[in-house]
């Protein structure tokens, strides 16, 4: 969904980008650094963080869309 944060591997770099955008928000040399930055971005935006493998498959999907009371919001309709 647009606005979700994706951590992807492209051109020998790990990148974080907002879903729907072509350009990366930031890059990192290590997967761990990119995942950590992507997680912080998703938490700040209250969105979903998707981590993809080097092959492009979804490895992890963490949902940070919660209400102010910490109660998860209902899933978005497909």
HULINFEN-V593505 format. One record per residue. N is the residue number from 1. RES is the residue in one small letter. PSI is psi as a letter, one per 20 degrees, with the letter a starting at -180 (* if undefined). NEAR is the number of other ideal C-beta (glycine too) atoms within 10 Angstrom. D_LAST is the distance of its C-alpha to the last C-alpha in Angstrom with 1 decimal. Layout:
n	res	psi	near	d_last
N	RES	PSI	NEAR	D_LAST
N	RES	PSI	NEAR	D_LAST
This chain:
n	res	psi	near	d_last
1	x	q	11	9.4
2	x	p	8	12.6
3	x	i	14	15.2
4	x	q	21	14.5
5	x	p	25	17.8
6	x	p	21	18.3
7	x	o	25	21.7
8	x	r	18	22.8
9	x	o	15	26.1
10	x	p	13	27.5
11	x	l	7	31.1
12	x	k	7	32.5
13	x	q	13	30.9
14	x	p	24	28.1
15	x	q	19	26.0
16	x	p	25	23.5
17	x	q	20	21.4
18	x	p	17	18.6
19	x	p	13	15.5
20	x	i	10	16.0
21	x	q	11	19.7
22	x	g	5	22.3
23	x	q	7	25.0
24	x	q	19	25.1
25	x	h	14	25.7
26	x	r	13	28.3
27	x	r	15	29.8
28	x	q	18	31.5
29	x	h	10	33.9
30	x	q	10	32.7
31	x	g	15	29.4
32	x	g	10	30.3
33	x	g	14	30.9
34	x	g	22	27.7
35	x	g	19	25.6
36	x	g	14	27.6
37	x	g	19	27.2
38	x	h	25	23.4
39	x	g	18	23.1
40	x	g	14	25.3
41	x	g	20	23.3
42	x	g	24	20.0
43	x	g	14	21.9
44	x	h	10	23.5
45	x	i	15	20.3
46	x	l	14	18.6
47	x	a	20	15.7
48	x	q	18	14.6
49	x	o	22	17.2
50	x	p	20	16.6
51	x	p	20	20.0
52	x	q	17	20.5
53	x	r	12	23.7
54	x	h	12	26.3
55	x	i	7	25.0
56	x	j	9	21.5
57	x	q	7	19.8
58	x	p	10	17.7
59	x	h	13	20.3
60	x	q	12	18.9
61	x	o	11	16.0
62	x	p	15	17.2
63	x	o	16	15.4
64	x	j	18	17.9
65	x	n	17	15.9
66	x	q	12	18.4
67	x	r	9	20.3
68	x	h	6	23.9
69	x	j	5	25.1
70	x	j	6	23.2
71	x	p	7	20.9
72	x	p	10	17.3
73	x	q	10	14.8
74	x	q	6	12.0
75	x	q	8	8.8
76	x	q	10	6.4
77	x	q	4	3.8
78	x	*	4	0.0
